[in-house]
Amino acid sequence: MTPVRMGQLDMRGVLAIHQELQARYGGHSREVDMAKLEVALLRAVKFAADGKKDMRARVAAGYAWALLKGRPFAEGNEPVALAAMVVCLEMSRLGWKCGEVEETAMVLRAAAGHMKEKEWEAWVVGKVGKR
């Protein structure tokens, strides 16, 4: 993989997020498809590689979207996707301004295929605030 820059996650970081969430909330499988995880992380950065407005927020949205769609973990993809997105925002010094009920509903909508990529991106960008 390429070197990690501000606001970018690497495989170790996402695996640590997954392990932390499983330790905190439970889970039976630590099985990970490493190839799917690597593809998801590479795809996420390309989500906003055009350098246009809100690039850092769009990269964070890309991490969540790629993890939701790529499903590299045997279980826990939805919470990992959300946590990875928030961590990415924090690494970029951006805040996340969304309530738990709304974010859960939107993550489940996206994971179920009831949302298009651009709609997800716009929603995430709309919920990002400066610190």
Protein Blocks (a to p, Z undefined) as FASTA:
>chain_A
ZZddehiacfklmmmmmmmmmmmnopjbfcdcfklmmmmmmmmmmmmmnopahklmmmmm
mmmmmmmmnomafghklmmmmmmmmmmmmmnopacdddfklmmmmmmmmmnopacfklmm
mmmmmmpccZZ
